[in-house]
Structures are given as C-alpha cells and as structure tokens.
C-alpha cells in the first residue's frame, strides 16, 4: 500500500507540474495545494521512497545466506535472472502462437523479475536525479550547470517510462488477464490461490510437494471484510492510474517541451 500510494502521488504531482499549461494539469495540482506545493509534496514523498529503498536493501542484506554466497543468490526462489528465464520467454512467445506448449514456470515468471528490477533500477535513476534537482546549489558544486538539464530530462523520461509501464503493461498483466481478473490480491494478502498457482506455476507447486514444504506454507484465505478493503483500495489505485494515463495522453499536445 505504501509503494502504491507513493507511486501514484509522485505520478500525480509530477504530471501536475509537467502539464501546468493545461487546465487538467492545474486542476491536478490544486489537489496538492498548487504548483509549488505539488513540488514540495513530490520532494518529500520521493525522499520517503528512497528511505523505503534503503530499508529494502538492508532487508536483502540480512536475507542473503552469506555462508553460501554467491551460490545462495541462485535457485528457483531467486529474483535474479537465469538462463531458464530466456528459455521460458521464447517458449512463452511460441505458445502465444500455438507453436509450443506453455512453459512450466516456477515461483517467479520472467516478467515478474523484470518488474522487480525495473522498479529497483527506476528508484536509483529517479532518486539520484531527483536529489540533484532538489538540491541544485549543492549539485552545481560537483557538476556543470548543463548536467542539471540532463538530470531533468533523464528524470522526466524515466518517470514517463515507469508510469507508462505500470499503467499499461503492469495493470494488464497483474489484474486484467483472464486468470487474475478482476484483481490479483497477492499484493495485499502475501499469498496466492493454490489451484491458480498449480495452473500458472506448476513447477513451483511440484517442487514444494516433492520437498514436503507445501503443507507448511498453506494459509487460510483472507476474511471477507479484508477482501472488500483490498478491492476498494486496489480498484481506486487502478482508476487513479488510468486517470493519470488518459489525462496525460489527451493533453500531451498542449504542453511545451
């Protein structure tokens, strides 16, 4: 919920400033108190997101089995890319066209690994350039002035790519596919439906059954009141993302680059 809210706030405040020449952008900025206030919110939420990234990195450092490093970074539970991901990708494409059978995915699909590392990479790029633009005087002491112009465009382009990916591709893959529709609740519950996982990730479930670990990781489904909250919050987030996407596409021709 923290990541979803932070991303939407950053998208809204950033677009409000980028589209300030349009009535849509100005109205979006009014939600946060106006043009300058939107920048202030953007900065503080960005810093909070960087703190979240730092906590995530600390979590990873504790999670790694350093005694078996670097072999502990590999395996079916790892989010690092492996040769199998490339094989699964091409086999998946072939399956789309009915040429081959669907690949047997394990815990993570190649697209999920891409999503994870895209966020990781995006946080570093957006956070780094954002800090340079926030503290311009300090930044100008270590880099030429034109470097700030480059940082602005890198920040803007990376932000547009991130929002386009999330609002177009991620929303569809995560929630609007037939197997996930109307919403994949794993982001809230931290668990997945066993039969759905058996269908979409047969290699993962088979591995857990063979090792005798499956029974130990089974959990009850979330209660109805919880699911209602998940759906309300989730649909509101999707609606907000689509609103930002459509608003930007409709008004893009009115802004000066």
C-alpha positions in Angstrom: 0.0 0.0 0.0 2.9 2.3 0.8 4.5 1.7 -2.6 1.2 2.1 -4.5 0.3 5.4 -2.7 3.8 6.8 -3.1 4.0 5.9 -6.8 0.6 7.5 -7.5 1.4 10.6 -5.6 4.7 11.0 -7.4 3.0 10.4 -10.7 0.2 12.9 -10.0 2.5 15.7 -8.6 5.0 15.2 -11.4 2.3 15.4 -14.1 0.6 18.3 -12.4 3.8 20.3 -12.9 4.6 19.0 -16.3 1.1 19.8 -17.5 0.7 23.1 -15.7 -0.1 24.8 -19.0 -3.3 22.8 -19.3 -6.4 23.1 -17.2 -6.1 19.4 -16.4 -2.6 19.8 -15.0 -3.6 22.9 -13.0 -6.7 21.1 -11.5 -4.5 18.1 -10.7 -2.0 20.5 -8.9 -4.8 22.1 -6.9 -5.3 18.7 -5.2 -1.9 19.1 -3.6 -2.2 22.9 -3.0 -0.9 24.3 -6.2 2.1 24.3 -8.5 4.8 24.9 -5.8 3.1 22.8 -3.2 3.0 19.9 -5.6 6.8 20.2 -5.9 7.1 20.1 -2.1 5.0 17.0 -1.9 6.9 15.5 -4.7 10.2 16.0 -2.9 9.1 14.7 0.4 7.4 11.6 -0.9 10.4 11.0 -3.1 12.7 11.1 0.0 10.4 8.7 1.8 10.5 6.3 -1.2 14.3 6.4 -1.1 14.2 5.6 2.6 12.0 2.6 1.6 14.5 1.5 -0.9 17.3 1.7 1.7 15.2 -0.4 4.1 14.6 -2.9 1.3 18.3 -3.2 0.6 19.0 -3.7 4.3 16.4 -6.4 4.3 18.1 -8.1 1.3 21.5 -8.0 3.1 20.0 -9.9 6.0 18.1 -12.3 3.8 21.2 -13.4 1.8 22.9 -16.6 3.0 26.4 -15.2 3.1 28.0 -18.5 4.1 26.9 -19.9 0.7 27.5 -16.7 -1.3 27.3 -16.3 -4.3 25.6 -19.7 -4.9 22.8 -18.6 -2.5 21.8 -15.9 -4.9 20.8 -18.6 -7.5 18.0 -21.0 -7.5 14.2 -21.1 -8.2 13.3 -18.7 -5.4 15.8 -16.1 -6.5 14.7 -12.9 -8.4 18.0 -12.9 -10.3 17.7 -13.7 -14.0 18.8 -17.2 -15.1 19.2 -18.9 -18.5 15.8 -20.6 -17.8 14.1 -17.2 -18.0 15.4 -16.6 -21.5 14.2 -20.1 -22.5 10.8 -19.5 -20.8 10.4 -16.2 -22.6 10.9 -17.6 -26.1 8.8 -20.7 -25.3 6.1 -18.4 -24.0 6.1 -16.4 -27.2 5.9 -19.6 -29.2 2.9 -20.7 -27.0 1.1 -17.5 -27.8 1.1 -18.5 -31.5 0.3 -22.2 -30.7 3.7 -23.5 -31.8 4.8 -24.9 -28.4 3.4 -25.9 -25.1 3.3 -23.3 -22.3 6.5 -23.3 -20.2 6.4 -24.7 -16.7 7.0 -21.6 -14.6 8.5 -21.8 -11.1 7.9 -19.3 -8.3 8.8 -16.2 -10.4 8.0 -15.6 -14.1 10.5 -13.7 -16.2 8.1 -10.7 -16.4 7.9 -10.5 -12.6 11.7 -10.5 -12.4 11.7 -7.7 -15.0 9.1 -5.8 -13.0 11.2 -6.1 -9.8 14.5 -5.0 -11.4 12.7 -2.2 -13.3 11.5 -0.7 -10.0 14.9 -1.2 -8.4 16.7 0.5 -11.4 14.0 3.2 -11.7 14.3 4.1 -8.0 18.0 4.6 -8.3 17.7 6.7 -11.5 14.7 8.7 -10.4 16.0 9.1 -6.8 19.5 10.1 -7.9 18.4 12.7 -10.5 15.6 13.8 -8.2 18.2 14.6 -5.4 20.3 16.6 -7.9 17.3 18.6 -9.0 16.1 19.1 -5.4 19.5 20.3 -4.1 20.6 22.2 -7.2 23.1 24.6 -5.5 24.9 21.7 -3.9 24.8 19.7 -7.1 26.2 22.6 -9.1 29.4 22.4 -7.0 30.2 19.0 -8.2 28.8 19.1 -11.8 28.4 21.7 -14.6 25.1 23.5 -15.0 24.2 21.7 -18.1 24.4 18.5 -16.1 21.2 19.6 -14.3 19.4 20.0 -17.6 20.5 16.4 -18.4 19.3 15.2 -15.0 15.9 16.9 -15.6 15.4 15.1 -18.9 16.6 11.8 -17.5 14.3 12.2 -14.5 11.3 13.1 -16.8 11.9 10.3 -19.4 12.4 7.6 -16.7 9.3 8.8 -14.9 7.2 8.7 -18.1 8.5 5.2 -18.9 7.7 4.0 -15.4 4.2 5.3 -15.4 3.5 4.0 -18.9 4.8 0.6 -18.0 2.8 0.4 -14.7 -0.5 1.9 -16.1 -0.4 0.0 -19.4 1.5 -3.3 -19.0 1.6 -4.0 -15.3 -2.1 -3.3 -14.7 -3.0 -5.7 -17.5 -0.6 -8.5 -16.6 -1.3 -8.1 -12.9 -5.0 -7.7 -12.8 -6.8 -7.7 -16.1 -5.7 -11.1 -17.5 -8.3 -13.8 -17.5 -6.7 -15.8 -14.7 -6.2 -12.7 -12.5 -9.4 -10.7 -13.2 -10.7 -8.7 -11.5 -7.6 -8.4 -9.3 -4.6 -10.2 -8.1 -4.8 -9.9 -4.3 -1.3 -11.3 -3.7 0.0 -7.7 -3.3 -2.2 -7.3 -0.2 -2.5 -10.9 1.2 1.0 -12.1 0.6 -0.4 -15.4 -0.7 -1.8 -16.9 -3.9 -4.7 -19.3 -4.6 -3.3 -22.8 -4.6 -5.2 -24.1 -7.7 -4.4 -20.9 -9.6 -0.7 -21.3 -8.7 -0.8 -25.0 -9.7 -2.1 -24.0 -13.1 0.2 -21.0 -13.8 3.3 -22.2 -11.9 3.2 -26.0 -12.0 7.0 -26.3 -11.5 6.8 -24.3 -8.2 4.0 -26.3 -6.7 5.5 -29.6 -7.9 8.8 -28.6 -6.2 7.1 -27.8 -3.0 5.1 -31.1 -3.0 8.2 -33.1 -3.7 10.2 -31.5 -0.9 7.3 -31.8 1.5 7.1 -28.0 2.1 3.7 -27.3 0.6 1.6 -28.1 3.7 3.9 -25.8 5.7 3.2 -22.8 3.6 -0.6 -23.1 3.2 -2.5 -20.3 4.8 -6.3 -19.6 5.1 -7.9 -17.1 2.6 -8.4 -13.6 3.8 -11.7 -12.8 5.5 -14.5 -11.1 3.6 -14.1 -7.7 5.2 -10.4 -7.8 4.4 -11.1 -8.7 0.8 -13.6 -5.8 0.5 -10.9 -3.4 1.7 -8.4 -4.8 -0.8 -10.8 -4.5 -3.7 -11.8 -1.0 -2.8 -8.3 0.2 -2.4 -7.0 -1.7 -5.4 -9.7 -0.5 -7.8 -9.2 3.0 -6.6 -5.5 2.8 -7.3 -6.1 1.3 -10.8 -8.7 4.0 -11.5 -6.3 6.7 -10.4 -3.5 5.3 -12.6 -5.8 5.1 -15.6 -7.0 8.7 -14.9 -3.4 9.9 -15.0 -2.6 8.0 -18.1 -5.7 9.1 -20.1 -5.4 12.7 -18.9 -1.7 12.9 -19.9 -2.4 11.3 -23.4 -5.3 13.7 -24.0 -3.4 16.8 -23.0 0.1 16.0 -24.2 -0.3 18.0 -27.4 -1.0 21.2 -25.4 2.3 21.3 -23.4 5.6 22.9 -24.5 8.6 20.6 -24.3 
